[in-house]
Amino acid sequence: MAGIDPLLHPDSTLKGLLSRAWASLRTPPVPDYSAPPKPEPRDMWLRQLDRVRDTLEQARTVIAMDGWTTGGWFTVRRPDGGTRLCTTTEAFSLRQPGSEVVNGCLVGTLVRLADDPDRVPTVRDVWGCVDELYEAMHERMGHTSLPGGQVQSIGERRARLRCLTAWNDAPGRTREHVLDLLDRAISRTIVAACTA
């Protein structure tokens, strides 16, 4: 066997040493710190629609578990152990989590979800819920409604909020009616996402 040329053999000590030295002298690639690409408007709309659906589902869970009230935003415990409707002045201080609220109306439940720092929903999500609930209310009454995921002006949303409050407080309203309305609104968001 003839001797192996150490400069030509890939496993040679000298060549391996030189390649390792060359690799250590190279500058490592610079990480890309640029902002990620902005999502498409359709993707942003679908994300918001998903957040609205999630908020509606949370409201449904809260009402199904804790109960529901009519005639006021919240009910609170009396000293004798019973419950009473809170006043309008009290309602603003009871929005925060941890207050002594026994249960709330449809709108009150949504407001508490938005004000709870331990939950994901925001005020924007709750306004989206108002839009979907209003349209679901119209569907429930047999009227034509707008497609899901439509965003209304703030003035229109305030009018819709008043309509939902009046619907919640109508004589004969039951928790089953409210849960049905929430189910319809949740279905609207699912259908809107599927047809987008």
C-alpha positions in Angstrom: 0.0 0.0 0.0 1.3 3.3 -1.0 1.1 6.2 1.5 -2.1 8.3 1.5 -1.7 12.0 0.5 -2.9 13.8 3.7 -3.9 16.9 1.6 -6.3 15.0 -0.7 -7.9 12.5 1.7 -11.1 14.0 3.2 -10.4 12.5 6.6 -6.9 13.8 6.8 -5.9 15.6 9.9 -4.5 18.7 8.1 -7.6 19.1 5.8 -10.0 18.6 8.7 -8.1 21.1 10.8 -8.1 23.7 8.0 -11.9 23.2 7.3 -12.7 23.6 11.0 -10.5 26.7 11.2 -12.3 28.2 8.1 -15.7 27.4 9.6 -14.8 29.1 12.9 -13.7 32.3 11.0 -17.0 32.7 9.1 -19.5 35.1 10.6 -22.7 33.4 11.7 -25.9 34.3 9.9 -27.7 37.4 11.3 -31.2 36.6 12.6 -34.1 38.2 10.9 -35.6 40.9 13.2 -38.0 42.3 10.7 -41.7 42.5 11.6 -43.8 39.5 10.5 -45.9 40.2 7.5 -49.2 41.9 8.2 -52.1 39.4 8.1 -54.6 39.7 5.3 -57.9 41.5 6.0 -59.8 38.3 5.6 -57.6 36.5 8.2 -58.0 39.4 10.6 -61.8 39.3 10.2 -61.9 35.5 10.8 -59.8 36.0 13.9 -62.2 38.6 15.2 -65.2 36.4 14.4 -63.6 33.6 16.3 -63.1 35.9 19.3 -66.7 36.9 19.2 -67.8 33.3 19.0 -65.6 32.4 22.0 -67.0 35.3 24.0 -70.6 34.2 23.2 -69.7 30.6 24.3 -68.2 32.0 27.6 -71.4 34.0 28.2 -73.5 30.9 27.5 -71.5 28.9 30.0 -71.7 31.6 32.7 -75.5 31.9 32.3 -76.0 28.2 32.2 -74.0 27.6 35.4 -74.7 30.8 37.4 -78.1 31.7 36.3 -79.7 34.7 34.7 -81.6 37.8 35.8 -84.2 40.1 34.4 -85.1 43.7 35.3 -81.5 44.8 36.1 -77.9 44.1 35.1 -77.0 42.0 38.2 -78.5 40.5 41.3 -76.6 40.6 44.6 -77.1 38.9 48.0 -79.1 40.5 50.7 -78.0 40.3 54.3 -80.7 37.7 55.0 -79.3 35.4 52.3 -81.8 36.2 49.5 -81.1 38.1 46.4 -82.1 41.5 45.1 -81.6 43.4 41.9 -78.8 45.9 42.1 -79.4 49.6 41.4 -78.0 51.3 38.3 -75.4 53.1 40.5 -74.3 49.7 42.0 -74.1 48.1 38.6 -71.1 50.1 37.5 -69.0 49.0 40.6 -70.2 45.4 40.2 -68.7 45.0 36.7 -65.3 44.0 38.1 -64.7 40.3 38.9 -64.7 39.3 42.5 -67.7 41.5 43.3 -70.7 39.9 45.1 -72.7 39.3 41.9 -75.0 36.3 42.1 -75.9 36.4 38.4 -76.4 38.9 35.6 -78.6 39.6 32.6 -77.4 38.9 29.1 -75.7 42.3 28.7 -74.4 42.3 32.3 -72.8 39.0 31.8 -71.0 40.2 28.6 -69.8 43.4 30.4 -68.3 41.3 33.2 -66.5 39.1 30.7 -64.9 42.1 29.1 -63.9 43.6 32.5 -62.4 40.4 33.8 -58.6 40.6 33.5 -58.4 36.8 33.8 -60.4 36.3 30.7 -59.6 36.9 27.1 -62.6 38.9 25.8 -62.2 42.6 25.2 -64.8 45.4 24.8 -64.4 45.0 21.0 -65.4 41.4 21.3 -68.4 42.2 23.4 -69.6 44.8 20.8 -69.3 42.1 18.2 -71.4 39.9 20.4 -74.0 42.6 20.6 -74.2 42.7 16.8 -74.5 38.9 16.5 -77.1 38.7 19.3 -79.2 41.5 17.8 -79.3 39.8 14.4 -80.0 36.4 16.1 -82.9 38.1 17.9 -84.3 39.2 14.5 -83.9 35.8 13.1 -85.7 34.3 16.1 -88.6 36.7 15.5 -88.8 35.6 11.9 -87.3 38.7 10.3 -84.5 38.8 7.8 -81.0 39.5 9.2 -77.7 40.6 8.0 -74.9 38.0 7.4 -72.7 37.2 10.4 -69.6 39.2 11.1 -71.0 42.5 10.0 -69.6 45.5 12.0 -72.0 48.3 12.9 -71.3 52.0 13.8 -71.1 52.8 17.5 -74.5 54.6 17.4 -76.1 51.6 15.8 -74.5 49.3 18.4 -75.8 51.4 21.3 -79.3 51.2 19.8 -78.9 47.4 19.5 -77.7 47.2 23.1 -80.8 49.0 24.2 -82.9 46.6 22.2 -81.2 43.5 23.7 -81.7 44.9 27.2 -85.4 45.5 26.5 -85.6 41.9 25.0 -83.9 40.5 28.1 -86.3 42.4 30.4 -89.5 41.5 28.5 -92.2 39.9 30.7 -92.2 36.1 30.4 -88.5 35.9 29.3 -86.8 32.8 30.6 -83.2 31.6 30.8 -84.0 29.1 28.1 -84.9 31.9 25.8 -81.5 33.6 26.5 -79.6 30.4 26.0 -81.4 29.8 22.7 -80.5 33.3 21.6 -76.9 32.7 22.5 -76.9 29.4 20.6 -78.3 31.2 17.5 -75.6 33.9 17.7 -72.9 31.3 18.1 -74.3 29.4 15.0 -74.3 32.7 13.1 -70.5 33.1 13.7 -69.8 29.6 12.7 -71.8 29.9 9.5 -70.1 33.2 8.7 -66.7 31.7 9.1 -67.5 28.7 6.9 -69.0 30.8 4.1 -66.2 33.4 4.2 
